[in-house]
Amino acid sequence: MLQLIYIKDNKDTVLTRLRKKKFAKAEETVEKVLSLDEERRSTQLQLDNLLAEANSTARQIGQLMKEGKKEEAEQAKAAAAGAKTKSKELGEKLSETENELTRLLYTIPNIPHGRVPEGNGADDNEVVEEGGTIPVLHANAQPHWELIKTYDIIDFDLGNKISGAGFPVYKGKGARLQRALINFFLDEAIAAGYTEIQPPLLVNEESGYATGQLPDKDGQMYHATADNLYLIPTAEVPVTNILRDVILKENDLPVKYAAYTPCFRREAGSWGAHVRGLNRLHQFDKIEIVQATHPDKSYEVLEEMRRHITGLLKKLKLPYRILNLCGGDLGFTSAFTYDLEVWSAAQQRWLEVSSVSNFETYQSNRLKLRYKPNEGKSTQLAHTLNGSALALPRILASILENNQTEEGISIPEVLQPYCGFDRI
């Protein structure tokens, strides 16, 4: 959530950057926020003055009673009763205004960093790095949704019977390869200094609001209405909420967490021929890395996280590219995002496998995540970042497709100790 004081002091900058992010209601929403803030401050002033007057009247009543001025004391009591009624009305109005102001602030996306390029969508993203060698496949090469049937390693029909479309069942070497990827990614994160976390898979509403999934992605999250809990769309939500309402010492920064979890997304309205097989699922596995860091160092940390994720792709020997997302393709909560994609040789297209983002103070303002500077100054908002390191479905799809031969599917060398086999 943007800080109200920042919006007030930097209105033109906020509007310019919200337009860059293609937020259609930028001017209307910002003007409404400023109007509500003015109304809130006016109401607060009236209430403060009324309460001060009521306190003064209460003291007068006692003095008048001591002096035997009963009639004047009764008049003062009547005035005090009227002030009490008025103060209650003002208090209710103030509460309503504050709630409306907060609700409106929740609808404003984060503003993009100055390095974010202009653009309307995915076609305008900037390619900033490419690596690896695109393989040349044999004549009878297949996309992964055919390979998984040929080798009987993932069963979508069985998942459909148990749960519905978008819930695959991993079998035999498919399940072992999935587990190998999870363990490999976790070990790499731990080696890079991240503390492993095993968080809950359901979160409360407050946690959803704190990281920005609510209200923005309300309809895309599975909602257990009986208990008002949400299945997590990513480990970012429970892991980042570990730091909610926390004040850190500057020397505690950065805080680095990594977590493996299943992720659950309704993905309503996003199906089609281009999302066959593992390309888009309702349930999938992912390792997430999260950092909270000093504001002056967050963009250094972003590059560090980018290098970590790129290193995983290099070790898997997958051809990759890195995109700097344009304003129109940037996520709701992000100030800056790199997308990392791998080449799918059988599908002949790039598949997104990770996003690494800097949220600056947008999440920490919601989280009330602060740090105490060493110099003894007042507490400051930390910066939060997160990245997929990595999401498994499209990584698995690319491994299957890019490493297929007429004799079977070769397993990347780095995964063989985890799998216990070198070929499917």
C-alpha positions in Angstrom: 0.0 0.0 0.0 1.3 3.4 -0.9 2.0 5.7 2.1 -0.6 8.5 2.3 2.0 11.0 3.1 3.9 10.1 0.0 0.8 10.5 -2.2 0.2 13.9 -0.7 3.7 15.1 -1.1 4.3 13.6 -4.5 0.9 13.7 -6.2 2.2 14.5 -9.7 4.9 11.7 -9.6 2.4 9.2 -8.3 -0.1 10.0 -11.1 2.6 9.8 -13.8 3.8 6.4 -12.6 0.3 5.0 -12.1 -0.4 6.0 -15.7 2.8 4.2 -16.7 1.4 1.1 -15.0 -1.9 1.6 -16.9 -4.0 2.1 -13.8 -7.1 3.5 -15.5 -8.6 5.2 -12.5 -5.3 6.9 -11.3 -6.5 10.5 -11.2 -10.0 9.8 -9.9 -8.7 7.5 -7.2 -5.9 9.8 -6.0 -8.2 12.8 -5.9 -10.7 10.8 -3.9 -8.0 9.7 -1.5 -6.9 13.3 -0.9 -10.5 14.4 -0.4 -11.1 11.7 2.1 -7.9 12.6 3.9 -9.0 16.2 4.1 -12.4 15.1 5.5 -10.7 12.8 8.0 -8.4 15.5 9.3 -11.3 18.0 9.5 -13.5 15.6 11.4 -10.6 14.7 13.7 -10.0 18.4 14.5 -13.7 18.9 15.2 -13.7 15.9 17.5 -10.6 17.0 19.3 -12.0 20.4 19.9 -15.3 19.0 21.1 -13.6 16.6 23.5 -11.4 19.4 24.9 -14.5 21.6 25.4 -16.3 18.7 27.1 -13.4 18.2 29.5 -13.4 21.9 30.3 -17.2 21.8 30.9 -16.8 18.8 33.2 -14.3 20.7 35.3 -16.8 23.7 35.4 -19.6 21.5 36.6 -17.6 20.4 39.7 -16.6 24.0 40.5 -20.2 25.3 40.0 -21.6 22.6 42.3 -19.0 23.6 45.0 -20.1 27.2 44.7 -23.8 26.2 45.0 -24.6 27.4 41.5 -27.0 24.5 40.9 -28.9 26.0 37.9 -25.7 26.9 36.1 -24.4 23.4 36.9 -27.5 21.8 35.3 -27.1 23.9 32.2 -23.5 22.8 32.0 -24.5 19.2 32.4 -27.0 19.6 29.5 -24.3 21.1 27.4 -21.9 18.2 28.3 -24.6 15.7 27.3 -25.1 17.4 24.0 -21.3 17.4 23.4 -21.2 13.7 24.2 -23.9 12.9 21.6 -22.1 15.1 19.0 -18.7 13.5 19.8 -20.2 10.0 19.3 -21.6 11.1 15.9 -18.2 12.6 14.9 -16.4 9.5 16.1 -18.6 7.3 13.9 -18.1 9.6 11.0 -14.3 9.5 11.5 -14.3 5.7 11.7 -16.3 5.5 8.5 -14.1 8.0 6.7 -10.9 6.2 7.8 -12.3 2.8 6.7 -13.2 4.2 3.3 -9.8 5.8 3.0 -8.0 2.5 3.8 -10.3 0.6 1.4 -9.5 3.0 -1.4 -5.7 2.9 -0.7 -5.8 -0.9 -1.0 -7.1 -0.5 -4.6 -4.1 1.6 -5.7 -1.3 -0.5 -7.2 2.4 0.1 -6.4 4.1 2.7 -8.5 6.8 1.5 -10.9 10.5 2.2 -10.4 12.1 4.7 -12.9 13.9 1.8 -14.7 10.6 0.2 -15.7 10.1 0.7 -19.4 7.0 2.1 -21.0 4.6 -0.5 -22.6 1.1 -1.9 -22.6 1.8 -5.6 -22.2 4.1 -8.7 -22.7 5.1 -7.6 -26.2 6.8 -4.5 -24.8 8.9 -6.2 -22.2 12.7 -5.7 -22.6 15.0 -8.7 -23.0 18.1 -8.0 -20.8 19.9 -11.3 -20.8 19.9 -14.6 -22.7 21.9 -17.8 -22.0 22.2 -21.5 -22.8 21.9 -23.4 -26.0 18.6 -24.1 -27.6 18.6 -27.9 -28.4 17.8 -29.4 -31.8 15.4 -32.3 -31.3 15.0 -35.5 -33.3 12.3 -35.7 -35.9 9.7 -37.5 -33.7 10.0 -35.1 -30.7 6.9 -34.6 -28.7 5.5 -31.9 -26.4 5.5 -32.8 -22.7 1.8 -33.6 -22.6 2.5 -36.5 -25.0 5.8 -37.5 -23.4 4.1 -38.0 -20.0 1.7 -40.5 -21.5 4.4 -42.3 -23.4 6.4 -42.8 -20.2 3.5 -42.9 -17.8 5.0 -40.4 -15.4 2.1 -37.8 -15.0 -1.6 -38.6 -15.3 -4.0 -35.8 -15.9 -7.0 -38.1 -16.4 -6.5 -39.6 -12.9 -6.2 -36.1 -11.4 -9.4 -35.0 -13.2 -11.2 -38.0 -11.7 -9.9 -37.2 -8.2 -10.2 -33.4 -8.2 -10.9 -31.9 -11.6 -8.9 -30.4 -14.5 -5.6 -28.8 -13.6 -4.7 -31.2 -10.8 -2.1 -33.7 -12.2 -1.0 -36.9 -10.5 2.7 -37.6 -10.6 3.7 -41.2 -10.8 6.9 -43.3 -10.5 9.9 -41.5 -12.0 7.7 -38.5 -12.6 7.1 -38.2 -8.8 10.8 -38.8 -8.0 11.9 -36.2 -10.5 9.5 -33.7 -9.0 10.8 -34.5 -5.5 14.4 -34.2 -6.8 13.7 -30.7 -8.2 12.2 -29.6 -4.8 15.2 -30.9 -2.9 17.7 -29.4 -5.3 16.1 -26.0 -5.3 15.9 -26.0 -1.4 19.5 -27.1 -1.0 20.6 -24.3 -3.4 18.7 -21.7 -1.4 20.1 -22.9 1.9 23.6 -22.7 0.4 22.9 -19.1 -0.6 22.1 -18.2 3.0 18.3 -18.6 3.1 16.6 -20.0 6.2 14.2 -22.8 5.2 10.6 -22.3 6.3 7.7 -24.8 6.3 4.6 -22.5 6.5 0.9 -23.2 6.7 -0.9 -23.7 3.4 -4.0 -21.7 4.5 -3.8 -18.1 5.6 -6.3 -15.7 7.2 -7.7 -12.6 5.5 -5.3 -10.2 7.2 -2.3 -12.1 5.8 -3.8 -11.8 2.3 -4.2 -8.1 2.7 -0.8 -7.6 4.2 1.1 -8.9 1.1 -1.3 -7.5 -1.5 -3.2 -10.6 -2.7 -6.3 -9.1 -1.3 -8.4 -7.4 -2.5 -6.6 -7.5 -5.9 -6.7 -11.3 -6.5 -9.7 -12.2 -4.4 -11.4 -14.1 -7.2 -8.3 -16.0 -8.1 -7.8 -17.5 -4.6 -9.5 -20.6 -3.3 -11.6 -19.5 -0.3 -12.6 -21.8 2.6 -15.6 -19.7 3.5 -16.6 -21.7 6.7 -13.4 -20.5 8.4 -12.6 -17.5 6.2 -9.2 -18.9 5.2 -7.5 -18.8 1.9 -5.4 -21.5 0.2 -2.1 -19.9 -0.6 -1.4 -18.9 -4.2 2.4 -18.8 -3.3 4.6 -19.3 -0.3 5.3 -15.5 -0.5 2.0 -14.9 1.5 2.6 -16.9 4.7 6.4 -16.5 4.6 6.3 -12.7 4.3 3.7 -12.5 7.0 6.2 -13.9 9.5 7.4 -10.3 9.5 4.0 -8.7 10.0 4.0 -6.2 12.9 7.7 -6.8 13.5 10.4 -4.1 14.2 13.8 -5.4 13.3 17.2 -4.0 14.1 19.2 -2.6 11.2 21.9 -5.2 11.9 19.2 -7.9 11.5 18.8 -7.0 7.8 18.6 -8.7 5.4 16.2 -11.4 6.5 16.3 -14.3 4.0 13.7 -17.1 3.9 13.1 -19.9 1.5 10.1 -22.2 1.4 8.7 -25.1 -0.6 4.9 -25.3 -0.8 2.2 -26.5 -3.1 0.4 -23.4 -4.5 -3.3 -23.1 -5.4 -4.8 -20.8 -8.0 -8.2 -20.8 -9.6 -6.9 -19.4 -12.8 -10.4 -18.5 -13.8 -10.8 -17.6 -17.5 -7.2 -18.4 -18.4 -7.5 -21.7 -20.2 -6.9 -22.4 -23.9 -4.7 -24.3 -26.3 -1.6 -22.4 -25.2 -1.9 -23.6 -21.6 -2.0 -27.4 -22.2 -0.4 -29.9 -19.9 1.8 -28.5 -17.2 1.8 -25.0 -18.6 -1.0 -23.8 -16.3 -2.4 -25.7 -13.2 -4.7 -25.2 -10.3 -2.2 -26.9 -8.0 1.6 -26.8 -8.5 4.8 -26.9 -6.5 7.1 -24.0 -6.0 10.1 -22.9 -4.0 10.0 -19.3 -3.0 12.7 -17.0 -1.8 11.8 -13.9 0.3 14.0 -11.1 1.6 13.4 -8.1 3.8 16.2 -5.6 3.5 17.5 -2.0 3.9 15.9 0.4 1.4 19.3 1.6 0.2 20.3 -2.0 -0.7 17.1 -3.5 -2.1 18.0 -3.1 -5.8 21.4 -4.8 -5.1 19.5 -7.6 -3.4 17.2 -7.8 -6.5 20.2 -8.4 -8.7 21.6 -11.0 -6.2 18.3 -12.9 -6.3 18.2 -12.7 -10.1 21.7 -14.2 -10.2 20.7 -17.0 -7.8 17.7 -18.0 -10.0 19.7 -17.7 -13.2 22.3 -20.0 -11.6 19.7 -22.7 -11.1 18.7 -22.5 -14.8 22.4 -22.7 -15.8 22.9 -25.8 -13.6 19.9 -27.5 -15.2 21.4 -26.5 -18.6 18.1 -24.9 -19.7 18.2 -22.1 -22.3 16.8 -19.0 -20.7 16.1 -15.4 -21.1 15.4 -12.6 -18.6 12.9 -9.8 -19.2 12.5 -6.4 -17.6 8.7 -6.1 -17.4 7.2 -2.9 -18.8 4.7 -0.8 -16.9 1.6 -2.4 -18.5 2.8 -6.0 -17.6 4.0 -5.2 -14.1 2.2 -6.9 -11.2 -0.2 -5.0 -8.8 2.2 -5.0 -5.9 5.6 -4.7 -7.7 7.8 -1.7 -8.3 10.2 -3.7 -10.5 10.1 -7.2 -11.8 12.4 -9.5 -13.8 10.7 -12.5 -15.5 12.8 -15.5 -16.2 11.7 -17.8 -19.0 13.0 -21.1 -20.4 12.8 -22.4 -23.9 10.4 -25.2 -24.6 12.0 -27.0 -27.6 8.9 -29.1 -28.5 6.5 -26.2 -28.1 8.9 -23.8 -29.8 8.2 -21.0 -27.3 9.4 -19.3 -24.1 7.8 -20.4 -20.8 7.8 -18.1 -17.7 9.3 -20.0 -14.8 10.1 -17.2 -12.3 9.4 -13.7 -11.4 11.7 -11.8 -9.0 10.3 -8.6 -7.7 11.1 -5.6 -5.5 8.0 -4.3 -3.7 10.0 -1.5 -2.0 7.8 -0.3 0.9 4.4 -1.3 -0.7 4.1 -4.6 1.3 6.0 -3.4 4.4 3.5 -0.5 4.8 0.7 -3.0 4.9 2.7 -5.4 7.0 3.9 -2.7 9.4 7.3 -4.2 8.9 9.9 -1.7 10.2 13.5 -1.6 11.2 15.3 0.6 13.8 18.3 2.4 12.3 21.7 2.0 14.1 21.9 5.8 14.5 18.9 5.9 16.9 16.6 7.6 14.4 12.9 6.7 14.3 11.9 3.4 12.8 11.7 3.1 9.0 9.8 0.8 6.6 12.0 -2.0 5.2 11.9 -3.1 1.6 10.6 -6.6 0.7 11.4 -8.8 -2.3 10.5 -12.2 -3.5 11.2 -14.6 -6.3 10.3 -18.1 -7.6 13.4 -20.3 -7.3 11.7 -22.1 -8.9 8.2 -22.9 -10.0 8.2 -26.6 -11.0 5.6 -27.3 -13.7 7.2 -25.5 -16.6 10.7 -26.3 -15.5 9.7 -30.0 -15.5 8.0 -29.5 -18.9 11.2 -28.0 -20.4 13.4 -30.7 -18.9 11.2 -33.4 -20.5 11.0 -31.7 -23.9 14.5 -30.4 -24.2 16.2 -33.6 -23.0 14.2 -36.1 -25.0 15.9 -38.6 -27.3 14.7 -41.5 -29.3 15.9 -43.7 -26.4 14.2 -41.8 -23.6 14.6 -38.6 -21.6 18.0 -37.7 -20.1 18.0 -36.3 -16.6 20.2 -33.2 -16.0 23.4 -34.3 -14.3 22.9 -32.0 -11.3 19.6 -33.8 -10.5 20.8 -37.4 -10.9 22.0 -37.8 -7.3 18.6 -36.6 -6.1 16.7 -38.8 -8.5 18.7 -42.0 -8.3 18.5 -42.5 -12.1 19.8 -40.8 -15.2 17.1 -41.6 -17.7 13.4 -42.1 -18.1 
